Amino acid sequence: MALLQLSEPGMSTAPHQHRLAVGIDLGTTNSLVATVRNGLSVVLNDVHGHALLPSVVRYLDAEGRSEVGYSALDKASVDPHNTLISAKRFMGRGLKDLPDLAMLPYHFVDAPGMVQVRTVAGAKSPVEISAEILKVLRARAEASLGGELVGAVITVPAYFDDAQRQATKDAARLAGLTVLRLLNEPTAAAIAYGLDNASEGVFAVYDLGGGTFDISILRLSRGVFEVLATNGDSALGGDDFDRRIYCWMLEQAAISVLSDHDKQLLLARAREAKEALTDHPSAHLSAMLSSGQFVDLTLTEAVFTPLIESLVGKTLAPTKKALRDAGLKAADIQGVVMVGGSTRMPRIQAAVGEFFGQTPLTNLDPDKVVALGAAIQANLLAGNRAEADMLLLDVVPLSLGLETMGGLAEKIVPRNTTIPCAQAQEFTTYKDGQTAMNLHVVQGERERVADCRSLAQFVLRGIPPMVAGAARIRVTFQVDADGLLAVTARETRTGVEAHIEVKPSYGLHDAEIARMLKESNANALADVAARQLSELKVDAERLRDASVIAVHADGALLSAAEQTTILALAEALAVALQGDDAALIKRANEALNRGTAEFAALRMDASVRRALTGHRLEDL
């Protein structure tokens, strides 16, 4: 994959022309910005010396004024309806995709496409909320670097789908940032480790952030970062661990009625307790509720560990799948990179160490490593390095394809295909005289469209009317370096073309992703049988329709008895097609095929005679 070079090939920009570019980790809990200075990747702090910016936005009034970061976080329990936390979890999602709505204090608006939150400043989408965070990071960078940015590399979870990635790009555009590239968070972390430590070999990047989990298996060799496989859960993160503590507090203190203020207060105390347990064997939780009840509890590591054990297990299941997809065993991994603030939990580090049989790498700050890697990539893309010695080979997390006759999903870009990529396949028309084709783009691992995720639909018009199967429609899938999909359909004879950039209304949620991957394995045999049945039905329907049309068109070539026999066989096949007995359909199909063989020969002879009529032999 050739990376974008903004200066002359093989030459860096002159020192006085150094382009200001940054890497941004837009996180669920915290966000930060980094750049390359004097050849080293560094995080940029705010005026108070803080590297992390809490990903919290509070809207102040109807004019849309807002505050971002620590000041907003301090008001979360005071003004819960207007203080928006973990907006990244809502990116590219619809209302039906959001879990645990009862625990959230927000007033959601089920708007077309992406969900919105009603605030004092009006309904706000996750894109607008994220843009407020990015604006602050942009201002911090420009103030620190003393000039306007040429662009930014923004990181996203590897398991973000098209809708979530597009929403991230839209947020950056709204914040006035030029996106040089969307970079998968595990890949960014590998860049930071690979270049800082000159590492080579096969590595696992275990990335547990505030709202998402990714596991990626990468091969690092001489500056080449090849993603062998990726897996994860786009709705699992540190927030879920906080909620386990929150529920434990409700149970221990026998709390039954909570205001929105109380919910945010207890969630904040839960987060503080989780962080305290990183370095201490116990944590004290206390809070005065609006009802006058005083909560005073002590959470020990011995109590906390069983509370979160199922969540820890939810991260190891995708890890096993990623290794299987890469064709590797845990013992084949040279190092395990820990990314995300949630990996500071001792139980997480212990579980990962036990699984891989080695101590995870933690010598880079897990909160900062993603931004540091993104900054290195941004510096290269801006043209500030003479040696373009880094190659990124990322992958598609879920298969992409088209719906074909019979409701089948035809995979065009298989899961774990290296991106950027372009793959094409030819299709044809189903009916005589067909002049348009509806193309339904789907995502998933199952054989039937009903079991996959619908991404988009578009229509190719202007196909010349021909007999069924004569047209040649070449469909090309292009996935760019950001993981965004574009589909083109072209009729090869006339050149008529249709194109769509896939922007689904909202993205996959964790249950859908888990179902797609799990069911693709559990139902493999059933899916193959269902596919064979559907293909058999499509072929049988085509033969039945063609036979009936032929009898009506050239019935004069047959006797009345022969016409009756063929129509009876066609009717028997139609009856068989109403059921799902593959053997019965196959027998009826073969019977009609045999019954029309002589008729087909007669039609061919008649067609040849008509073609020769009026021509001399020497003319032919």
Wavefront OBJ file of the C-alpha trace (Angstrom):
o trace
v 0.000 0.000 0.000
v 1.557 3.321 -1.039
v 1.134 5.987 1.588
v 0.215 9.562 0.678
v 3.331 11.701 0.170
v 2.686 15.434 0.259
v 6.240 16.414 -0.677
v 8.295 15.290 -3.661
v 8.849 11.512 -3.668
v 11.941 10.600 -1.675
v 12.324 14.081 -0.205
v 11.069 15.533 3.050
v 9.764 19.050 3.313
v 12.347 21.685 4.051
v 12.712 22.615 7.737
v 10.957 25.944 7.285
v 8.174 24.100 5.452
v 7.549 21.561 8.218
v 3.874 20.680 8.064
v 1.951 20.652 11.321
v 0.097 17.361 11.672
v -1.207 15.523 14.726
v -2.523 12.188 15.847
v -5.780 12.204 17.802
v -7.106 9.426 20.004
v -10.830 10.185 20.185
v -11.686 7.993 23.150
v -14.842 6.989 24.970
v -13.612 8.164 28.377
v -10.627 10.394 27.532
v -9.187 11.913 24.376
v -5.756 13.311 23.612
v -3.607 14.742 20.839
v 0.047 14.062 19.976
v 2.619 15.217 17.435
v 6.196 14.489 16.358
v 8.834 16.915 17.645
v 12.530 16.509 16.861
v 11.859 13.002 15.636
v 10.015 11.929 18.782
v 6.283 11.416 19.230
v 4.981 13.433 22.187
v 1.576 14.101 23.726
v 0.487 17.749 23.857
v -0.709 18.982 27.253
v -3.221 21.728 27.996
v -2.308 24.947 29.860
v -2.762 23.121 33.172
v -0.373 20.325 32.207
v -3.092 17.730 31.568
v -2.482 15.306 28.711
v -5.917 13.664 28.916
v -9.100 15.500 28.006
v -12.206 13.842 29.492
v -14.551 13.058 26.589
v -17.369 14.980 28.254
v -19.411 17.841 26.784
v -21.845 19.998 28.738
v -24.246 22.294 26.892
v -24.891 25.490 28.796
v -27.735 27.321 27.070
v -30.059 27.550 24.081
v -27.364 29.396 22.107
v -25.322 26.214 22.032
v -22.436 27.360 24.260
v -20.621 24.414 25.793
v -17.765 23.388 28.028
v -15.573 20.340 27.435
v -13.336 18.232 29.628
v -12.743 18.462 33.354
v -15.092 21.396 33.926
v -17.915 19.500 32.210
v -17.123 16.291 34.101
v -17.386 18.130 37.437
v -21.007 19.046 36.571
v -22.071 15.560 35.441
v -24.078 14.824 38.598
v -25.374 18.401 38.919
v -26.630 18.728 35.325
v -26.935 15.123 34.038
v -29.329 15.826 31.139
v -26.986 18.310 29.461
v -23.650 16.693 30.354
v -22.894 14.025 27.778
v -20.424 11.267 28.618
v -19.169 8.391 26.446
v -20.736 9.758 23.248
v -18.410 7.484 21.266
v -20.671 4.582 22.267
v -23.527 6.207 20.331
v -21.560 6.936 17.136
v -23.305 5.474 14.106
v -26.012 3.857 16.250
v -29.793 3.884 16.274
v -31.880 3.929 19.446
v -32.605 0.194 19.232
v -28.857 -0.499 19.281
v -28.215 1.114 22.674
v -28.004 -1.190 25.702
v -28.808 -0.281 29.325
v -30.936 2.754 28.456
v -32.417 2.741 31.960
v -29.000 3.539 33.409
v -28.479 6.569 31.192
v -29.884 9.958 32.292
v -30.293 11.312 28.765
v -33.471 12.089 26.840
v -32.869 10.256 23.562
v -34.483 11.226 20.281
v -35.026 8.331 17.881
v -34.107 10.420 14.842
v -33.784 8.915 11.340
v -30.336 7.420 11.030
v -28.299 8.155 14.118
v -29.737 8.619 17.600
v -29.755 12.126 19.109
v -29.833 13.463 22.667
v -32.160 16.289 23.710
v -30.304 19.060 25.556
v -30.879 22.696 26.544
v -29.193 23.557 23.227
v -31.565 21.331 21.261
v -31.159 17.805 19.911
v -27.487 16.880 19.515
v -26.087 13.936 17.572
v -22.997 11.974 18.681
v -21.221 13.532 15.683
v -21.848 17.058 17.014
v -20.826 16.058 20.545
v -17.611 14.454 19.295
v -16.891 17.537 17.176
v -16.880 19.671 20.344
v -14.159 17.427 21.802
v -12.148 17.545 18.575
v -12.392 21.357 18.452
v -10.745 21.604 21.868
v -7.959 19.210 20.834
v -7.432 21.129 17.601
v -7.166 24.440 19.485
v -4.723 22.870 21.973
v -2.525 21.596 19.136
v -2.504 24.846 17.174
v -1.692 26.844 20.302
v 1.110 24.463 21.232
v 2.575 24.170 17.722
v 2.094 27.826 16.814
v 0.293 27.395 13.523
v -2.584 25.902 11.575
v -2.764 22.129 11.195
v -2.549 20.586 7.731
v -4.380 17.515 8.988
v -4.836 14.818 11.569
v -4.788 11.058 11.804
v -7.751 10.045 13.969
v -7.919 6.603 15.530
v -10.970 4.348 15.655
v -11.594 0.889 17.116
v -10.659 -1.851 14.656
v -14.215 -3.195 14.954
v -15.889 0.089 14.012
v -18.038 -0.526 10.928
v -18.660 1.791 7.972
v -21.287 3.905 9.739
v -19.146 4.457 12.828
v -16.075 5.334 10.753
v -18.040 7.740 8.582
v -19.508 9.388 11.694
v -15.969 9.901 13.022
v -14.895 11.569 9.760
v -17.982 13.781 9.834
v -17.180 14.874 13.399
v -13.640 15.809 12.357
v -14.923 17.774 9.389
v -17.353 19.610 11.676
v -14.420 20.479 13.947
v -12.500 21.994 11.030
v -9.962 19.163 10.765
v -8.662 17.583 7.587
v -8.534 13.826 8.117
v -5.329 12.424 6.662
v -6.474 8.951 7.586
v -8.598 6.954 10.003
v -6.247 4.535 11.738
v -7.268 1.468 13.716
v -6.340 1.883 17.371
v -4.434 -1.428 17.706
v -2.417 -0.587 14.594
v -1.564 2.837 16.023
v -0.371 1.183 19.223
v 1.764 -1.253 17.225
v 3.366 1.670 15.381
v 4.308 3.284 18.685
v 5.777 0.040 20.049
v 7.337 -1.077 16.791
v 9.200 2.126 16.094
v 10.095 2.971 19.697
v 11.358 -0.527 20.517
v 12.445 -1.655 17.016
v 10.328 -4.760 17.563
v 9.909 -7.540 15.013
v 7.740 -10.647 15.119
v 4.089 -11.504 15.718
v 2.338 -9.405 18.356
v -1.117 -9.284 19.894
v -2.580 -5.870 20.664
v -5.150 -6.118 23.454
v -7.059 -2.827 23.455
v -9.661 -2.314 26.190
v -10.836 1.281 26.262
v -13.693 3.038 27.979
v -16.338 1.782 25.564
v -14.787 -0.610 23.054
v -12.612 -3.720 22.948
v -10.332 -4.793 20.099
v -7.865 -7.607 19.709
v -5.539 -7.554 16.709
v -2.816 -9.979 15.678
v -0.034 -8.191 13.786
v 3.223 -9.173 12.155
v 5.925 -6.501 12.442
v 8.913 -6.756 10.118
v 11.250 -3.983 8.976
v 8.621 -1.277 9.232
v 5.807 -3.379 7.747
v 2.754 -3.603 10.003
v 0.581 -6.412 8.695
v -2.689 -7.115 10.498
v -3.218 -10.870 10.283
v -6.628 -10.902 12.002
v -8.852 -8.713 14.125
v -11.809 -9.293 16.386
v -13.525 -7.561 19.268
v -16.656 -6.010 20.691
v -17.648 -2.462 19.788
v -19.811 -2.144 22.921
v -17.576 -3.476 25.699
v -15.246 -1.343 27.763
v -14.412 0.260 31.065
v -17.920 1.713 31.341
v -19.273 -1.823 31.734
v -16.920 -2.510 34.629
v -18.133 0.721 36.275
v -21.716 -0.463 35.904
v -20.940 -3.744 37.668
v -19.749 -1.740 40.678
v -22.766 0.571 40.365
v -25.181 -2.393 40.482
v -23.283 -3.856 43.440
v -23.687 -0.523 45.273
v -27.453 -0.506 44.651
v -27.737 -4.023 46.003
v -25.515 -3.493 49.062
v -27.152 -0.194 50.051
v -30.682 -1.432 49.234
v -31.342 1.559 46.951
v -34.579 1.289 44.983
v -35.376 4.863 43.866
v -32.775 6.995 42.109
v -32.874 10.396 40.467
v -30.792 11.108 37.379
v -28.487 13.134 39.638
v -28.007 10.078 41.881
v -27.261 7.784 38.930
v -24.464 9.999 37.674
v -23.091 10.488 41.193
v -22.954 6.738 41.884
v -21.453 5.989 38.474
v -18.736 8.552 39.193
v -18.049 6.912 42.582
v -17.941 3.497 40.890
v -15.344 4.729 38.403
v -13.244 6.208 41.196
v -13.395 2.924 43.126
v -12.324 0.914 40.064
v -9.328 3.194 39.548
v -8.413 3.050 43.250
v -8.354 -0.749 43.135
v -5.583 -0.582 40.537
v -3.054 0.303 43.263
v -4.861 -0.586 46.499
v -6.536 -3.739 47.888
v -9.743 -1.872 48.763
v -11.650 1.310 47.910
v -14.037 3.405 49.984
v -17.276 4.639 48.365
v -19.471 7.302 49.914
v -22.256 9.476 48.516
v -25.202 11.514 49.776
v -28.268 10.831 47.635
v -30.983 13.346 46.900
v -33.361 11.274 49.051
v -31.162 11.959 52.073
v -29.786 8.409 52.166
v -26.048 8.212 52.826
v -24.161 5.455 51.005
v -21.018 4.289 52.785
v -19.396 1.108 51.396
v -16.003 -0.552 51.030
v -15.187 -2.524 47.892
v -12.328 -5.001 48.121
v -10.383 -6.646 45.329
v -11.751 -10.014 46.487
v -15.321 -8.772 45.904
v -14.521 -6.876 42.705
v -12.846 -9.793 40.882
v -15.934 -12.085 40.798
v -18.110 -9.111 39.760
v -16.112 -8.577 36.573
v -15.082 -12.145 35.718
v -17.717 -12.561 32.987
v -16.583 -9.274 31.372
v -12.989 -10.464 31.401
v -14.190 -13.650 29.695
v -15.968 -11.569 27.034
v -12.573 -10.189 25.991
v -10.849 -13.579 25.830
v -13.447 -15.174 23.502
v -12.693 -12.727 20.615
v -8.977 -13.153 21.385
v -9.254 -16.900 20.722
v -11.148 -16.250 17.472
v -8.522 -13.759 16.266
v -5.753 -16.287 16.883
v -7.738 -18.972 15.051
v -8.321 -16.641 12.086
v -4.592 -15.882 11.976
v -3.774 -19.610 12.086
v -1.748 -19.173 15.269
v -1.636 -20.403 18.854
v -1.082 -18.292 21.952
v 2.459 -19.689 22.177
v 3.259 -18.175 18.733
v 2.880 -14.617 20.034
v 6.177 -12.816 20.782
v 4.617 -10.003 22.787
v 1.265 -8.705 24.005
v 0.759 -4.944 23.879
v -1.726 -3.532 26.400
v -3.690 -0.515 25.219
v -6.424 1.543 26.889
v -6.795 2.779 30.439
v -8.964 -0.201 31.397
v -5.974 -2.552 30.951
v -4.543 -1.082 34.152
v -6.916 -3.318 36.135
v -4.802 -6.046 37.791
v -7.341 -8.751 36.946
v -7.167 -7.832 33.241
v -3.370 -7.966 33.195
v -3.390 -11.277 35.075
v -5.977 -12.845 32.734
v -4.086 -11.741 29.602
v -0.799 -12.971 31.076
v -2.330 -16.359 31.898
v -3.864 -16.722 28.438
v -0.677 -15.917 26.495
v 1.737 -17.383 29.025
v 3.816 -14.211 29.273
v 3.870 -10.840 31.004
v 2.124 -8.200 28.833
v 4.089 -5.178 27.593
v 3.203 -2.070 29.611
v 6.317 0.108 29.248
v 4.350 2.691 27.223
v 1.445 4.492 28.900
v -1.686 2.570 27.775
v -3.655 5.829 27.756
v -1.175 7.537 25.428
v 0.203 4.807 23.175
v -2.562 5.089 20.550
v -2.150 8.858 20.150
v 1.639 8.475 19.970
v 1.365 5.975 17.138
v -1.202 8.112 15.312
v 1.166 11.086 15.509
v 3.955 9.063 13.859
v 1.596 8.143 11.016
v 0.366 11.742 10.684
v 3.947 13.011 10.461
v 4.653 10.578 7.637
v 1.446 11.380 5.735
v 2.151 15.111 6.019
v 5.434 14.564 4.153
v 7.789 15.406 6.995
v 9.903 12.260 6.642
v 12.303 11.583 3.820
v 12.179 7.805 4.192
v 8.706 6.381 3.653
v 9.751 3.200 5.429
v 6.477 2.250 7.059
v 3.795 0.155 5.408
v 0.403 -0.451 7.037
v -1.585 -3.515 6.031
v -4.928 -3.474 7.858
v -7.915 -5.763 7.302
v -11.689 -5.813 6.784
v -13.322 -7.052 10.039
v -16.491 -8.585 8.457
v -17.162 -9.931 4.950
v -18.817 -7.681 2.361
v -20.995 -8.880 -0.500
v -24.204 -8.704 -2.533
v -27.623 -10.314 -2.392
v -28.262 -12.744 -5.254
v -31.401 -14.568 -6.371
v -32.978 -16.695 -3.688
v -31.957 -14.323 -0.866
v -28.360 -15.565 -0.856
v -25.338 -13.496 0.210
v -22.481 -13.686 -2.280
v -19.234 -12.643 -0.525
v -17.032 -10.382 -2.632
v -14.582 -9.117 0.022
v -13.957 -11.895 2.598
v -13.358 -11.107 6.265
v -9.722 -10.277 7.153
v -8.895 -9.166 3.584
v -6.020 -6.660 3.642
v -7.035 -3.060 2.932
v -7.027 -0.930 0.902
v -8.433 -3.371 -1.622
v -10.574 -3.602 -4.730
v -12.313 -6.829 -5.688
v -14.774 -7.459 -8.510
v -17.178 -10.159 -9.638
v -19.480 -10.546 -12.642
v -23.244 -11.041 -12.352
v -26.006 -11.335 -14.945
v -29.731 -10.762 -15.387
v -32.392 -13.220 -14.248
v -35.253 -12.453 -16.660
v -35.502 -11.848 -20.406
v -35.540 -8.170 -21.334
v -34.391 -7.011 -17.893
v -33.171 -3.391 -18.161
v -32.389 -2.605 -14.517
v -30.791 -4.383 -11.576
v -31.211 -3.670 -7.856
v -27.963 -4.191 -5.959
v -28.215 -4.888 -2.233
v -24.901 -4.544 -0.340
v -24.640 -6.682 2.811
v -22.114 -7.385 5.573
v -21.681 -10.591 7.537
v -20.561 -14.206 7.526
v -23.827 -16.105 6.918
v -25.019 -17.594 3.640
v -28.446 -15.935 3.630
v -29.122 -12.201 3.424
v -31.688 -12.409 6.232
v -28.850 -13.373 8.602
v -26.510 -10.556 7.487
v -26.464 -6.803 7.989
v -27.952 -4.626 5.231
v -25.617 -1.743 4.340
v -27.098 -0.068 1.269
v -29.093 -0.528 -1.941
v -28.778 1.120 -5.342
v -30.066 0.508 -8.864
v -28.178 0.045 -12.137
v -30.409 1.258 -14.988
v -29.973 1.279 -18.763
v -29.079 -2.388 -19.260
v -29.814 -3.308 -22.901
v -32.791 -5.711 -23.128
v -31.373 -9.187 -23.733
v -32.238 -12.776 -22.965
v -31.685 -13.800 -19.357
v -28.036 -14.465 -18.616
v -26.663 -12.537 -21.600
v -25.870 -9.259 -19.816
v -22.536 -8.965 -18.006
v -22.654 -6.758 -14.890
v -19.254 -6.236 -13.266
v -19.587 -5.183 -9.624
v -16.493 -3.747 -7.930
v -16.071 -3.314 -4.179
v -13.419 -0.803 -3.106
v -12.410 -0.469 0.552
v -10.098 2.478 1.186
v -7.356 2.814 3.811
v -9.934 4.206 6.255
v -12.024 1.037 5.921
v -14.839 2.850 4.060
v -16.620 1.053 1.224
v -17.618 2.179 -2.272
v -19.447 -0.080 -4.769
v -19.589 0.316 -8.554
v -21.752 -1.687 -10.980
v -20.993 -1.533 -14.723
v -22.630 -3.249 -17.709
v -19.568 -4.274 -19.713
v -21.067 -4.033 -23.232
v -22.541 -0.538 -23.061
v -20.445 0.948 -20.253
v -23.542 2.108 -18.343
v -22.536 2.483 -14.688
v -23.925 3.136 -11.209
v -21.935 3.958 -8.074
v -22.585 4.327 -4.349
v -20.472 5.260 -1.330
v -21.888 3.078 1.394
v -23.110 5.210 4.286
v -25.519 3.069 6.291
v -27.932 4.841 8.610
v -26.271 3.392 11.684
v -23.808 0.716 12.585
v -23.562 -2.775 13.923
v -23.921 -3.247 17.637
v -22.202 -5.850 19.775
v -25.041 -8.391 19.668
v -25.103 -8.321 15.869
v -21.337 -8.728 15.572
v -21.281 -11.584 18.068
v -24.239 -13.262 16.336
v -22.671 -12.937 12.881
v -19.391 -14.544 13.859
v -20.808 -17.152 16.232
v -23.631 -18.255 13.970
v -21.360 -18.402 10.919
v -19.593 -21.294 12.662
v -22.495 -22.877 14.549
v -24.766 -22.919 11.491
v -22.202 -23.649 8.803
v -23.737 -26.985 7.706
v -27.287 -25.663 7.834
v -26.246 -22.591 5.851
v -24.637 -24.710 3.131
v -27.790 -26.825 2.868
v -29.964 -23.712 2.738
v -27.759 -22.218 0.053
v -27.916 -25.380 -2.053
v -31.711 -25.441 -1.711
v -31.977 -21.778 -2.747
v -29.711 -22.301 -5.756
v -31.701 -25.396 -6.741
v -34.948 -23.411 -6.522
v -33.545 -20.561 -8.620
v -32.436 -22.971 -11.373
v -35.739 -24.863 -11.245
v -37.816 -21.676 -11.455
v -35.797 -20.552 -14.446
v -36.374 -23.886 -16.261
v -40.096 -23.911 -15.420
v -40.588 -20.301 -16.659
v -38.584 -20.932 -19.836
v -40.493 -24.137 -20.603
v -43.932 -22.517 -20.252
v -42.877 -19.523 -22.373
v -41.457 -21.853 -25.050
v -44.684 -23.883 -25.256
v -46.708 -20.711 -25.726
v -44.278 -19.350 -28.323
v -43.534 -22.519 -30.356
v -46.341 -24.875 -29.428
v -46.996 -25.518 -33.126
v -43.903 -27.725 -33.162
v -45.632 -30.129 -30.732
v -48.721 -32.240 -30.749
v -51.508 -31.392 -28.302
v -50.537 -34.400 -26.173
v -46.881 -33.294 -26.068
v -47.891 -29.772 -25.039
v -50.068 -31.180 -22.265
v -47.240 -33.401 -21.002
v -44.698 -30.552 -20.812
v -47.161 -28.197 -19.095
v -48.016 -30.963 -16.610
v -44.333 -31.474 -15.804
v -43.929 -27.704 -15.353
v -46.920 -27.643 -12.997
v -45.483 -30.574 -10.998
v -42.240 -28.624 -10.606
v -44.189 -25.517 -9.507
v -45.901 -27.588 -6.811
v -42.554 -29.003 -5.625
v -41.098 -25.488 -5.423
v -43.728 -24.513 -2.870
v -41.988 -26.747 -0.322
v -38.394 -27.232 0.860
v -37.902 -30.872 -0.113
v -34.672 -30.631 -2.131
v -34.904 -34.230 -3.383
v -38.470 -33.724 -4.668
v -37.537 -30.458 -6.398
v -34.500 -32.098 -7.982
v -36.573 -35.038 -9.318
v -39.261 -32.711 -10.727
v -36.585 -30.501 -12.281
v -34.848 -33.453 -13.939
v -38.179 -34.791 -15.218
v -39.011 -31.473 -16.881
v -35.493 -31.274 -18.285
v -35.851 -34.725 -19.900
v -39.392 -33.977 -21.034
v -38.307 -30.839 -22.911
v -35.044 -32.158 -24.431
v -36.653 -33.156 -27.753
v -38.696 -29.921 -27.840
v -35.472 -27.922 -27.338
v -33.916 -29.694 -30.346
v -37.001 -28.939 -32.470
v -36.851 -25.260 -31.493
v -33.158 -25.115 -32.380
v -33.835 -26.657 -35.824
v -36.683 -24.214 -36.434
v -34.493 -21.312 -35.394
v -31.770 -22.393 -37.823
v -34.308 -22.757 -40.662
v -35.641 -19.253 -39.990
v -32.105 -17.866 -40.020
v -31.344 -19.540 -43.383
v -34.602 -18.575 -45.089
v -33.983 -16.123 -47.962
v -30.188 -16.653 -48.070
v -28.109 -18.467 -50.661
v -25.535 -20.990 -49.445
v -22.648 -19.045 -51.047
v -23.789 -15.880 -49.167
v -23.433 -17.729 -45.891
l 1 2 3 4 5 6 7 8 9 10 11 12 13 14 15 16 17 18 19 20 21 22 23 24 25 26 27 28 29 30 31 32 33 34 35 36 37 38 39 40 41 42 43 44 45 46 47 48 49 50 51 52 53 54 55 56 57 58 59 60 61 62 63 64 65 66 67 68 69 70 71 72 73 74 75 76 77 78 79 80 81 82 83 84 85 86 87 88 89 90 91 92 93 94 95 96 97 98 99 100 101 102 103 104 105 106 107 108 109 110 111 112 113 114 115 116 117 118 119 120 121 122 123 124 125 126 127 128 129 130 131 132 133 134 135 136 137 138 139 140 141 142 143 144 145 146 147 148 149 150 151 152 153 154 155 156 157 158 159 160 161 162 163 164 165 166 167 168 169 170 171 172 173 174 175 176 177 178 179 180 181 182 183 184 185 186 187 188 189 190 191 192 193 194 195 196 197 198 199 200 201 202 203 204 205 206 207 208 209 210 211 212 213 214 215 216 217 218 219 220 221 222 223 224 225 226 227 228 229 230 231 232 233 234 235 236 237 238 239 240 241 242 243 244 245 246 247 248 249 250 251 252 253 254 255 256 257 258 259 260 261 262 263 264 265 266 267 268 269 270 271 272 273 274 275 276 277 278 279 280 281 282 283 284 285 286 287 288 289 290 291 292 293 294 295 296 297 298 299 300 301 302 303 304 305 306 307 308 309 310 311 312 313 314 315 316 317 318 319 320 321 322 323 324 325 326 327 328 329 330 331 332 333 334 335 336 337 338 339 340 341 342 343 344 345 346 347 348 349 350 351 352 353 354 355 356 357 358 359 360 361 362 363 364 365 366 367 368 369 370 371 372 373 374 375 376 377 378 379 380 381 382 383 384 385 386 387 388 389 390 391 392 393 394 395 396 397 398 399 400 401 402 403 404 405 406 407 408 409 410 411 412 413 414 415 416 417 418 419 420 421 422 423 424 425 426 427 428 429 430 431 432 433 434 435 436 437 438 439 440 441 442 443 444 445 446 447 448 449 450 451 452 453 454 455 456 457 458 459 460 461 462 463 464 465 466 467 468 469 470 471 472 473 474 475 476 477 478 479 480 481 482 483 484 485 486 487 488 489 490 491 492 493 494 495 496 497 498 499 500 501 502 503 504 505 506 507 508 509 510 511 512 513 514 515 516 517 518 519 520 521 522 523 524 525 526 527 528 529 530 531 532 533 534 535 536 537 538 539 540 541 542 543 544 545 546 547 548 549 550 551 552 553 554 555 556 557 558 559 560 561 562 563 564 565 566 567 568 569 570 571 572 573 574 575 576 577 578 579 580 581 582 583 584 585 586 587 588 589 590 591 592 593 594 595 596 597 598 599 600 601 602 603 604 605 606 607 608 609 610 611 612 613 614 615 616 617 618 619 620
